[in-house]
Amino acid sequence: MDKAPERIILGSGYIHLATFKKGQEIPEPEEFCTEANRYSYIKNGATLEYTNEVVEAKDDMGRVSKTVITSEEVTLKAGLMTLIGDTIEKLCDTARVSVSANGKYRKTKIGGVGNRKGAKYVICFHHVDPEDGDIWVMIVGQNQAGFTLSFAPSDATVVDAEFKAMPNLDGEGTLVNYVEEILDAEEPEPQTYTVEQNLTNVTSSFEGTSISAGGKLEAILTAEASHTIQTPTITMNSQDITETAWSAAEKKVTIESVTGNVIITATAVQD
């Protein structure tokens, strides 16, 4: 595999979030990040932190050693700038949101360990880069750092969220899914099949020698003067398909979708 081109990561992006349900199939990050589940606009970017703990076993003389990872931790941090009660509810597991009977007030109650939901969320940061390609960072987790609401006279309120990843992305214990868009990726060349025509005293309207896979093949067969076409033989992928491909009334070969090499054998006899 060729080495991927190096890139400079510059700029911020968006946070997307949805409730995680046990046993659900996690969507691909590029499919998950839609306007429908955008969680909040962010300020000061986002940060992904990975840390681990290792244990090293070494002999008394320092001649041999072995190191193994015993634990890992991933945290996705972002400053949330657009806030409502629903945003806070997903930051705090004991928060509850309701709307007043007259519809004028959204009320968020926070606290009381008996109100904990045990909720987990699919969280994805989408870094937008039209030059080098977008990046998606996805985890399943929850905010475990609390939060601070500050009301300042001149600065917008920004809540620093810290979502700790849990091993629920797949069955392999994966903590984070990091996806990079590859721009200008080479498209695979379409597969083609050969078209062989063995014609005796017959001409064909199809003059090519190949056709794209899945393409429609049409060939009108015309006998020479004072000759009559006999029923041809048409095979595709070595299978005889004459019955479905040949129209005696139209003197026409029609294959709606070519899935293998085609051989058309046709003969016209003198009247």
Stockholm file with secondary structure:
# STOCKHOLM 1.0

chainA/1-271         MDKAPERIILGSGYIHLATFKKGQEIPEPEEFCTEANRYSYIKNGATLEYTNEVVEAKDDMGRVSKTVITSEEVTLKAGLMTLIGDTIEKLCDTARVSVSANGKYRKTKIGGVGNRKGAKYVICFHHVDPEDGDIWVMIVGQNQAGFTLSFAPSDATVVDAEFKAMPNLDGEGTLVNYVEEILDAEEPEPQTYTVEQNLTNVTSSFEGTSISAGGKLEAILTAEASHTIQTPTITMNSQDITETAWSAAEKKVTIESVTGNVIITATAVQD
#=GR chainA/1-271 SS CCCCCCCCCCCCEEEEEEEECTTCCCCCHHHHCCGGGEEEEEEEEEEEEEEEEEEEEECTTSSCEEEEEEEEEEEEEEEECSCCHHHHHHHCTTCEEEECTTSSCEEEECCCGGGCCCCEEEEEEEECCTTTCCEEEEEEEEECSCCCCCCCSSSCCCEEEEEEEESCSSTTCCCCEEEECCTTCCCCCCCEEEEEEEEESEEESCCCSEEETTCCEEEEEEECTTEEECCCEEEETTEECHHHHEETTTTEEEESSCCSCEEEEEEEEEC
#=GC SS_cons         CCCCCCCCCCCCEEEEEEEECTTCCCCCHHHHCCGGGEEEEEEEEEEEEEEEEEEEEECTTSSCEEEEEEEEEEEEEEEECSCCHHHHHHHCTTCEEEECTTSSCEEEECCCGGGCCCCEEEEEEEECCTTTCCEEEEEEEEECSCCCCCCCSSSCCCEEEEEEEESCSSTTCCCCEEEECCTTCCCCCCCEEEEEEEEESEEESCCCSEEETTCCEEEEEEECTTEEECCCEEEETTEECHHHHEETTTTEEEESSCCSCEEEEEEEEEC
//
